[in-house]
Amino acid sequence: MNKFLNKISVIFILVILLKPVYPCTTFSIRSDNKLVFGRNFDFSTGYCHITINKRNMVKKSFSLKTEAPLIWISKYGSITFNQVGREFPYGGMNEKGLVIEILWLNETVYPEMDKRYGLMEVQWVEYQLDNSSTVEEVIANDKVIRISRASFSPVHFFICDKNGDTASFEYINGKIVYHRDKDLPYKVLTNNTYKESINYLKGFAGFGGNESMHFTNKSLDRFAVAANMIENYDGKKNIISYSFNILNSIRSRSQTQWSIVYDIGNMKIYYKTKKNQKVRSISFKNFDFSCKASNLYADIEEKPKKGRINFKKYNYMSNFDLINRSCNSINFLKKIPVSTREIFAKYPESIKCGD
């Protein structure tokens, strides 16, 4: 296990040095009683499981070298998008309407080890969805947990709750930096720090500057285009369709693997993929999130039957196949040995119902 954890640290360092580009975009729109959260996922592979996570599950954090294990019981169920295994999501929404999504940020420096519990960046997302109902609670959890330097990738986070409270959440020079309320005038996040993005936006006409807006598919331009389209939303057009229009306007034809619109007010998730541009939807009301219910998942490419996605019962082999396929398709994960991938795939077996 220690050799594996050392490899994780080496992988993280290599990722920082190589500075890959994964141009994701997130945003939030609130209009009257409507509240949505949009997300483009741009990456080298699109294979993914949509996972149903249950409440009242007893969990112990994935073992990381020198990090003390953390045990918790999930308060809320959630629906997440998982590419590196069950319990390790890139983002999702919980029963309370809290949405969290991760985006690549090369400037990220996670904090040094201290008295707080250290989690991998993807398990940090699951922990927050398990335990938090508001942005305020996510921020307060920083007193208890931090993201470990044994994480796989440098990321920052965009978060929104059912009250419309929205925040960017970043680790800069090992310190937590978040923008919220007046410090978050435009509810958008791409792959630069929020501070850099706002400073860039100020140069455009309508945002304090004189430059006309242009689009070159760079992170800062995507931020500007999304911010401009949100500012121009008049509340009359269908907010779900308009959100997909924003995502279409800033997507990368080669890298955008899926686009998601979380309808927070109605507790629904709409999404489409690179392979299938038809919008599909999932409703929270269709699932039993109690801990004794079946563990369920669906391939993101699953086609609806009678208007609903056919979720299957979770099993180890499907989880291993997900992890294995993802590792084989993601350059900085290819060197992870099969034996280590198996450890990740077996991790969900350690989670038990708390009732």
C-alpha positions in Angstrom: 0.0 0.0 0.0 2.8 2.5 0.8 4.4 1.9 -2.6 1.0 2.7 -4.2 0.7 5.9 -2.1 4.2 7.0 -3.1 3.2 6.5 -6.7 0.1 8.8 -6.2 2.4 11.6 -4.9 4.7 11.1 -7.9 1.8 11.2 -10.3 0.5 14.4 -8.7 3.9 16.1 -9.1 4.1 15.0 -12.8 0.6 16.3 -13.5 1.6 19.7 -12.1 4.8 19.8 -14.2 3.2 18.7 -17.4 0.3 21.2 -17.0 -2.3 19.4 -19.1 -5.3 21.3 -20.4 -8.8 20.1 -19.5 -11.0 23.1 -20.3 -14.1 22.6 -18.1 -16.7 25.2 -17.4 -19.3 25.7 -14.6 -21.9 28.4 -13.9 -25.1 29.1 -11.9 -28.2 31.1 -12.9 -30.9 32.2 -10.6 -34.1 33.9 -12.0 -37.2 34.4 -9.9 -37.9 31.0 -8.4 -35.7 29.1 -10.9 -32.2 28.0 -10.0 -29.8 25.9 -12.2 -26.2 24.9 -12.3 -24.5 24.1 -15.6 -21.3 22.1 -16.3 -19.2 21.1 -19.3 -16.8 18.2 -18.6 -13.9 18.3 -20.9 -11.5 15.4 -20.7 -9.7 12.7 -22.6 -12.4 10.1 -22.0 -16.2 10.2 -21.4 -16.9 6.8 -19.9 -18.7 7.4 -16.6 -21.2 5.9 -14.2 -24.1 7.9 -12.8 -24.2 6.7 -9.2 -26.9 6.6 -6.6 -25.4 7.2 -3.2 -27.4 6.5 -0.1 -27.9 8.1 3.3 -27.0 6.5 6.7 -24.0 4.7 5.3 -21.0 4.2 7.6 -17.8 5.2 5.7 -14.1 5.2 6.5 -11.9 7.4 4.3 -9.7 5.7 1.7 -6.4 4.9 3.3 -3.7 7.4 2.5 -0.1 7.3 3.7 0.3 9.1 7.1 -3.2 10.5 7.0 -5.5 9.6 9.9 -8.6 7.8 8.8 -11.9 9.6 9.1 -15.2 7.8 9.8 -18.6 9.4 9.1 -22.2 8.4 8.5 -23.8 10.0 5.4 -26.6 12.3 6.2 -27.9 12.7 2.6 -28.3 10.7 -0.5 -26.9 12.0 -3.7 -26.6 11.4 -7.5 -23.0 11.7 -8.8 -20.9 11.4 -11.9 -18.1 9.0 -11.3 -15.2 8.1 -13.6 -12.6 6.7 -11.2 -14.9 4.5 -9.1 -17.9 4.5 -6.8 -17.4 6.9 -3.9 -14.9 9.0 -5.9 -17.1 11.5 -7.9 -16.2 14.4 -10.1 -19.4 16.1 -9.0 -23.1 15.7 -8.3 -26.1 16.9 -6.3 -27.5 15.7 -3.0 -31.0 15.5 -1.6 -30.8 19.0 -0.1 -30.0 20.5 -3.5 -26.3 21.1 -2.9 -24.3 20.8 -6.1 -20.5 20.5 -6.2 -18.3 20.1 -9.4 -14.6 20.0 -9.8 -12.5 21.8 -12.5 -8.8 21.6 -13.3 -6.6 24.3 -11.9 -2.9 24.1 -12.4 -2.2 26.7 -9.8 -3.6 24.5 -7.0 -1.4 23.8 -4.1 -3.1 21.6 -1.4 -2.3 22.4 2.3 0.4 20.7 4.2 -0.5 18.1 6.7 -2.0 19.3 9.9 -4.5 18.2 12.6 -7.4 18.0 10.1 -8.3 14.8 8.3 -6.9 14.6 4.8 -9.0 13.3 1.9 -8.4 12.8 -1.8 -9.9 15.5 -3.9 -12.6 13.2 -5.3 -13.5 11.8 -1.9 -13.7 15.3 -0.6 -16.6 15.8 -3.0 -18.4 12.7 -1.7 -17.8 13.7 1.9 -19.4 17.2 1.3 -22.4 15.7 -0.5 -22.8 13.2 2.3 -22.7 15.8 5.0 -23.5 19.3 3.8 -26.8 20.9 2.9 -25.5 24.5 2.2 -22.4 26.3 1.0 -22.0 27.6 4.5 -21.6 24.1 5.8 -19.0 23.2 3.1 -16.9 26.2 4.2 -17.3 25.3 7.9 -16.0 21.8 7.1 -12.7 23.2 6.3 -12.0 23.3 10.0 -12.3 19.5 10.1 -11.1 18.2 6.7 -8.6 19.3 4.0 -7.6 17.9 0.7 -4.5 15.7 1.0 -1.4 16.3 -1.1 -1.7 12.6 -2.0 -4.5 13.5 -4.3 -4.4 12.7 -8.0 -5.0 16.1 -9.6 -4.9 19.8 -9.0 -8.5 21.1 -9.0 -10.8 23.8 -7.7 -14.5 23.6 -7.0 -17.7 25.4 -7.8 -20.6 25.0 -5.3 -24.2 26.0 -5.2 -27.0 25.2 -2.7 -30.8 25.4 -2.9 -30.9 28.9 -1.5 -28.8 30.1 -4.4 -25.7 30.7 -2.3 -22.8 30.0 -4.7 -19.0 29.9 -4.1 -15.8 29.1 -5.8 -13.4 27.1 -3.6 -9.7 27.0 -4.3 -6.4 26.1 -2.6 -3.8 28.8 -3.5 -0.3 28.4 -1.9 -1.7 25.8 0.4 -4.4 28.1 1.8 -8.1 28.0 1.2 -9.5 30.9 -0.9 -13.2 31.2 -1.6 -15.3 33.8 -3.4 -18.9 34.3 -2.4 -21.7 36.9 -2.2 -20.2 40.3 -3.3 -16.8 38.6 -4.0 -18.5 36.4 -6.6 -20.2 39.0 -8.9 -20.4 36.6 -11.8 -21.3 33.0 -11.0 -19.0 31.3 -13.4 -15.8 29.2 -13.0 -13.4 27.8 -15.6 -9.7 26.8 -15.3 -8.2 30.0 -14.0 -8.5 31.3 -10.5 -11.6 33.3 -9.9 -9.5 36.4 -9.2 -7.7 36.1 -12.6 -11.0 35.5 -14.3 -12.7 38.6 -12.9 -9.7 40.8 -13.7 -9.8 39.5 -17.3 -13.5 40.2 -17.6 -13.1 43.8 -16.6 -11.4 44.5 -19.9 -14.6 43.8 -21.9 -17.3 46.3 -22.9 -20.2 46.0 -20.5 -17.9 44.8 -17.7 -15.9 48.0 -17.2 -13.6 47.8 -20.2 -13.6 48.7 -24.0 -12.7 45.5 -25.7 -15.2 43.7 -27.8 -15.8 40.1 -26.8 -14.2 37.2 -28.7 -14.0 33.5 -28.2 -10.9 31.4 -28.7 -11.7 28.4 -26.4 -9.3 29.5 -23.8 -10.3 29.4 -20.1 -10.6 33.1 -19.7 -12.6 33.6 -22.9 -15.0 30.8 -21.8 -15.5 32.6 -18.5 -16.2 35.9 -20.3 -18.7 34.3 -22.8 -20.6 32.4 -20.0 -20.7 35.6 -17.8 -22.0 37.6 -20.8 -24.7 35.1 -21.6 -25.9 34.9 -18.0 -26.0 38.7 -17.8 -28.2 38.7 -20.9 -30.7 36.1 -19.7 -34.0 37.9 -19.5 -35.9 35.2 -17.6 -38.4 34.6 -20.4 -36.6 31.7 -22.2 -36.7 28.2 -20.8 -33.8 28.2 -18.3 -32.8 24.6 -19.0 -32.6 25.2 -22.7 -30.8 28.5 -22.2 -28.3 26.8 -19.9 -27.5 24.2 -22.6 -27.1 27.0 -25.1 -24.4 28.5 -22.9 -22.7 25.1 -22.6 -22.9 24.6 -26.4 -21.4 28.1 -27.0 -18.3 27.3 -24.9 -17.8 23.6 -25.5 -14.8 22.0 -27.1 -15.8 19.7 -30.0 -12.9 17.4 -29.3 -12.9 17.3 -25.5 -16.3 18.0 -24.1 -17.5 14.6 -23.0 -20.7 15.6 -21.3 -22.8 18.6 -20.4 -25.0 18.7 -17.3 -27.7 21.1 -16.1 -28.8 20.6 -12.5 -32.3 21.9 -12.0 -31.9 22.6 -8.3 -35.4 23.9 -7.7 -37.1 20.8 -9.1 -34.4 18.3 -8.1 -33.7 17.1 -11.6 -30.6 16.5 -13.5 -30.4 17.0 -17.3 -27.4 15.8 -19.3 -26.1 14.9 -22.8 -22.9 13.4 -24.0 -20.5 13.8 -26.9 -21.7 10.5 -28.3 -25.4 11.2 -27.8 -26.5 14.9 -28.0 -30.1 14.1 -27.0 -30.9 15.5 -23.6 -31.8 12.9 -20.9 -33.0 13.5 -17.4 -33.0 12.0 -13.9 -35.4 12.9 -11.1 -34.6 12.5 -7.4 -38.1 11.4 -6.7 -37.6 8.2 -8.6 -35.0 6.8 -6.2 -34.9 5.3 -2.7 -31.9 6.7 -0.9 -32.4 4.7 2.3 -29.4 2.7 3.3 -31.1 -0.7 2.8 -32.0 0.0 -0.8 -30.0 -1.5 -3.6 -26.8 0.2 -4.7 -27.5 1.5 -8.2 -25.6 2.9 -11.1 -26.1 3.6 -14.8 -23.7 4.0 -17.8 -23.9 7.7 -18.8 -24.7 6.5 -22.3 -27.6 4.4 -21.1 -30.7 5.1 -23.3 -34.0 5.8 -21.5 -36.7 3.1 -21.5 -40.2 4.3 -21.3 -38.8 7.7 -20.4 -36.5 6.6 -17.6 -32.9 5.6 -17.4 -32.4 1.9 -16.5 -30.2 1.8 -13.4 -28.5 -1.5 -12.6 -27.5 -3.0 -9.3 -23.9 -2.2 -8.4 -21.2 -4.9 -8.5 -17.5 -5.1 -8.1 -16.7 -6.0 -11.7 -18.6 -3.1 -13.1 -16.7 -0.8 -10.8 -13.4 -2.3 -11.7 -14.2 -2.0 -15.4 -15.0 1.7 -14.9 -11.7 2.3 -13.1 -9.7 0.2 -15.5 -11.1 1.8 -18.6 -10.6 5.3 -17.2 -7.0 4.6 -16.1 -6.2 3.3 -19.5 -7.6 6.4 -21.2 -6.2 9.1 -18.9 -2.5 9.7 -19.5 -1.4 10.5 -15.9 -3.2 7.4 -14.6 -2.0 4.8 -17.1 0.9 3.7 -14.9 -1.2 2.8 -11.9 -0.9 -1.0 -11.7 -3.9 -3.3 -12.0 -3.5 -4.4 -8.3 -3.9 -0.8 -7.2 -7.0 -0.3 -9.4 -8.4 -3.4 -7.7 -8.0 -1.7 -4.3 -10.0 1.3 -5.5 -12.6 -1.0 -7.0 -13.0 -2.9 -3.7 -13.3 0.1 -1.5 -17.1 0.4 -1.6 -17.3 -3.1 0.0 -16.0 -1.5 3.2 -19.1 0.7 3.4 -22.0 -0.6 5.5 -25.6 0.5 6.3 -25.8 2.3 9.6 -29.4 1.4 10.4 
